[in-house]
Amino acid sequence: MRILFAILLSAMTSLPRAAEPIVLKFSHVVAVGTPKGKAAQRFKELAEKYTGGAVRVEVYPDSSLYKDKEEFEALQLGAVQMIAPSLAKFSPLGIHSFEVFDLPFLFDNEAQLHRVTGGEVGHELLESLEVRGIKGLAFWDNGFKSFSANRPIRRPEDLRGLRMRIQSSRTLYEQMRALGAQPEVMAFSEVYQALKAGVVDGTENPHSNLYTQRMHEVQPYVTLSRHGYLGYAVLANLRFWESLPGGVRRQLARAMNEATAYANSIAAEENARAIERVRTSGMTEVIELGADERAAFRRALLPVHARMADLIGRDLIEDVYDAIDFKPQDN
């Protein structure tokens, strides 16, 4: 009902007028100060500049317009024109291929990751969305994830029995089950209160999300596990995108390319700054894993790759392995 009302209101207030700008609503669920939040603002500035004011971009951060579960529906119905969901959130559409990015210990660094997102595999994944009325525009980095919890996490068995918040990804569900944890799917906007109230015991996040959502205030321990990756796909409503004048579309694509380069250049730095702020807050103990401890997590979690192969797609996983020279038998 909320989304339908938004569409009707938009229709009543968007009658064509001379020289009126095209309004592009961009909704996302994280804070302004995160890599995605900053990149969205950069896209707004560049889009308005390059189109000479022909497009006005309205950015709605921090779930201020739509929450996780509402974003895709809002995009497909045209209530918003652009979103940037986590790659772990495509399963409600019946799409599991993007969960390849959720496979634990798949990427060692950003260079490997970008060989996938910037290569043929990434292009084909974005293109596959068009049958659902979605235009895939870009991949934006956030970073590698750490575990946070209400008790110290140093070995896989330390997660046993913990209620861990996850995104709506079957791969992340299986990851937590492999560690003996109880996975709990929950909207990002609800996590802080759930941690504070003890509804869940912990979660996993890149440090920028952990800090900007103040999760460190209610999580006494953070473990620098780098066990998985979290990034975003920037998406547009396909009908809206194709309805744009060619010149406007080209300038928006130019703005998106530059905003993407910016997003991916600042992500690692933003996360490093965030974890340092967590350390200096004095609220959270930051645990660094030794080589043997990290190896124990790898051994516990690499079997998830095989368990998820049928759902994600064996050929897709092999294509990613080939792109980054990943040999599961050697890990």
DRENKE-886206 format. One record per residue (C-alpha): y, x, z; residue in one letter. Coordinates in steps of 0.1 Angstrom, whole numbers, padded with zeros to 4 digits, always signed. Example, Ala and Ser with C-alpha at 12.3 -4.5 7.8 and 13.67 -1.06 7.14 Angstrom:
-0045+0123+0078A
-0011+0137+0071S
# end
This chain:
+0000+0000+0000M
+0024+0028+0009R
+0018+0045-0025I
+0021+0013-0045L
+0054+0005-0027F
+0067+0040-0035A
+0059+0034-0072I
+0077+0000-0073L
+0107+0015-0055L
+0108+0044-0080S
+0106+0020-0109A
+0135-0001-0096M
+0157+0029-0090T
+0149+0049-0121S
+0163+0028-0149L
+0174+0050-0178P
+0210+0061-0177R
+0230+0085-0198A
+0227+0121-0186A
+0206+0112-0156E
+0183+0141-0147P
+0145+0137-0147I
+0133+0136-0111V
+0103+0156-0103L
+0089+0150-0068K
+0068+0179-0055F
+0048+0171-0023S
+0029+0196-0002H
+0015+0198+0033V
+0026+0232+0047V
+0058+0245+0062A
+0088+0257+0043V
+0083+0292+0056G
+0048+0297+0042T
+0041+0314+0009P
+0035+0280-0007K
+0066+0266+0009G
+0088+0294-0004K
+0072+0293-0038A
+0079+0256-0041A
+0115+0262-0033Q
+0117+0290-0059R
+0102+0267-0085F
+0128+0241-0077K
+0157+0266-0081E
+0143+0281-0113L
+0134+0247-0129A
+0168+0233-0123E
+0185+0265-0136K
+0164+0268-0167Y
+0167+0232-0177T
+0204+0232-0171G
+0202+0204-0146G
+0181+0182-0169A
+0154+0182-0142V
+0160+0177-0105R
+0131+0188-0083V
+0127+0172-0049E
+0104+0192-0027V
+0087+0174+0002Y
+0070+0199+0025P
+0050+0197+0057D
+0033+0164+0049S
+0067+0147+0050S
+0058+0124+0020L
+0020+0124+0017Y
-0008+0138+0038K
-0039+0156+0025D
-0060+0126+0017K
-0031+0108+0000E
-0018+0135-0023E
-0043+0132-0051F
-0040+0094-0053E
-0002+0096-0053A
-0003+0122-0081L
-0027+0102-0103Q
-0007+0070-0097L
+0025+0087-0106G
+0042+0083-0071A
+0047+0120-0072V
+0048+0143-0102Q
+0035+0176-0086M
+0013+0187-0057I
-0003+0220-0047A
-0035+0212-0028P
-0058+0238-0013S
-0087+0248-0036L
-0110+0233-0009A
-0097+0198-0013K
-0110+0187-0047F
-0143+0171-0035S
-0127+0136-0030P
-0123+0136-0068L
-0159+0144-0072G
-0151+0179-0083I
-0169+0207-0066H
-0163+0236-0090S
-0132+0247-0072F
-0153+0253-0041E
-0164+0286-0057V
-0132+0300-0040F
-0146+0288-0006D
-0177+0310-0008L
-0176+0334+0021P
-0171+0371+0016F
-0168+0367-0022L
-0135+0385-0027F
-0127+0419-0011D
-0091+0419-0021N
-0063+0401-0042E
-0070+0422-0073A
-0105+0408-0075Q
-0093+0373-0069L
-0067+0376-0096H
-0093+0386-0122R
-0107+0351-0117V
-0076+0330-0112T
-0058+0348-0140G
-0087+0350-0164G
-0109+0327-0184E
-0126+0312-0154V
-0093+0301-0138G
-0081+0288-0172H
-0112+0267-0177E
-0111+0253-0141L
-0075+0241-0145L
-0082+0227-0180E
-0112+0207-0166S
-0088+0185-0146L
-0072+0168-0176E
-0100+0142-0179V
-0088+0129-0146R
-0052+0127-0156G
-0041+0160-0140I
-0024+0190-0156K
-0034+0222-0139G
-0004+0246-0140L
-0012+0276-0118A
-0030+0292-0089F
-0009+0302-0059W
-0022+0326-0032D
-0020+0321+0005N
-0045+0347+0018G
-0076+0356+0036F
-0087+0336+0066K
-0092+0344+0102S
-0111+0324+0128F
-0091+0310+0158S
-0108+0294+0188A
-0106+0287+0225N
-0130+0315+0232R
-0134+0351+0218P
-0152+0354+0184I
-0167+0388+0178R
-0201+0380+0164R
-0216+0350+0144P
-0233+0336+0175E
-0199+0333+0193D
-0192+0302+0171L
-0224+0284+0181R
-0216+0249+0193G
-0179+0251+0187L
-0162+0221+0169R
-0144+0238+0141M
-0118+0220+0119R
-0124+0225+0082I
-0110+0211+0049Q
-0129+0186+0029S
-0152+0211+0012S
-0190+0210+0013R
-0190+0248+0011T
-0169+0252+0042L
-0192+0226+0059Y
-0222+0248+0051E
-0204+0279+0062Q
-0198+0265+0096M
-0233+0252+0099R
-0246+0287+0090A
-0227+0300+0121L
-0241+0273+0143G
-0207+0256+0146A
-0200+0218+0143Q
-0176+0213+0113P
-0150+0186+0116E
-0130+0175+0085V
-0094+0169+0094M
-0060+0166+0077A
-0039+0197+0081F
-0010+0178+0097S
-0033+0167+0125E
-0048+0200+0134V
-0022+0212+0160Y
-0025+0181+0181Q
-0063+0181+0178A
-0065+0217+0191L
-0040+0209+0219K
-0060+0179+0230A
-0094+0197+0227G
-0107+0173+0200V
-0116+0205+0181V
-0122+0240+0195D
-0110+0261+0167G
-0103+0265+0130T
-0098+0290+0101E
-0066+0298+0084N
-0045+0325+0068P
-0020+0338+0093H
+0010+0321+0078S
-0005+0287+0083N
-0016+0295+0118L
+0018+0307+0129Y
+0041+0282+0111T
+0020+0253+0125Q
+0022+0268+0160R
-0016+0268+0163M
-0014+0302+0181H
+0002+0283+0210E
-0030+0263+0215V
-0056+0289+0204Q
-0060+0318+0229P
-0080+0339+0204Y
-0077+0349+0168V
-0103+0370+0151T
-0093+0390+0120L
-0125+0382+0101S
-0112+0379+0065R
-0144+0359+0058H
-0129+0337+0031G
-0099+0330+0009Y
-0075+0301+0009L
-0053+0294-0022G
-0038+0265-0040Y
-0038+0249-0075A
-0004+0236-0086V
-0009+0203-0104L
+0012+0178-0123A
+0006+0143-0134N
-0007+0147-0169L
+0011+0116-0184R
+0044+0128-0168F
+0039+0163-0181W
+0032+0152-0217E
+0061+0128-0217S
+0086+0155-0211L
+0107+0167-0241P
+0092+0199-0255G
+0121+0221-0246G
+0121+0208-0210V
+0084+0213-0207R
+0087+0249-0219R
+0114+0257-0194Q
+0094+0242-0165L
+0064+0263-0176A
+0087+0293-0176R
+0099+0284-0141A
+0063+0279-0129M
+0052+0313-0143N
+0080+0330-0124E
+0074+0310-0092A
+0037+0319-0094T
+0044+0356-0097A
+0067+0353-0067Y
+0041+0334-0047A
+0014+0359-0053N
+0037+0388-0046S
+0048+0376-0011I
+0015+0361+0003A
+0000+0393+0018A
+0034+0403+0033E
+0040+0369+0047E
+0006+0368+0064N
+0011+0403+0078A
+0044+0393+0093R
+0029+0361+0107A
+0000+0378+0125I
+0025+0403+0140E
+0045+0374+0154R
+0013+0360+0168V
+0006+0393+0186R
+0041+0396+0200T
+0042+0360+0212S
+0018+0370+0240G
+0000+0336+0237M
-0030+0348+0217T
-0053+0377+0218E
-0059+0392+0183V
-0094+0405+0179I
-0102+0431+0152E
-0138+0434+0142L
-0156+0467+0139G
-0177+0476+0108A
-0210+0464+0125D
-0194+0431+0136E
-0180+0424+0102R
-0214+0432+0086A
-0231+0407+0110A
-0208+0380+0097F
-0215+0389+0061R
-0253+0388+0067R
-0249+0354+0084A
-0227+0339+0056L
-0239+0353+0023L
-0269+0329+0021P
-0243+0301+0017V
-0238+0313-0019H
-0274+0304-0028A
-0273+0271-0009R
-0242+0259-0028M
-0252+0271-0063A
-0264+0237-0075D
-0233+0218-0062L
-0207+0243-0075I
-0226+0253-0106G
-0248+0284-0110R
-0232+0294-0143D
-0197+0292-0127L
-0208+0314-0098I
-0224+0339-0121E
-0192+0340-0142D
-0172+0348-0111V
-0197+0374-0100Y
-0194+0390-0134D
-0156+0390-0133A
-0154+0409-0100I
-0187+0429-0104D
-0202+0411-0073F
-0238+0418-0067K
-0252+0396-0039P
-0283+0417-0035Q
-0262+0447-0026D
-0241+0428+0001N
# end
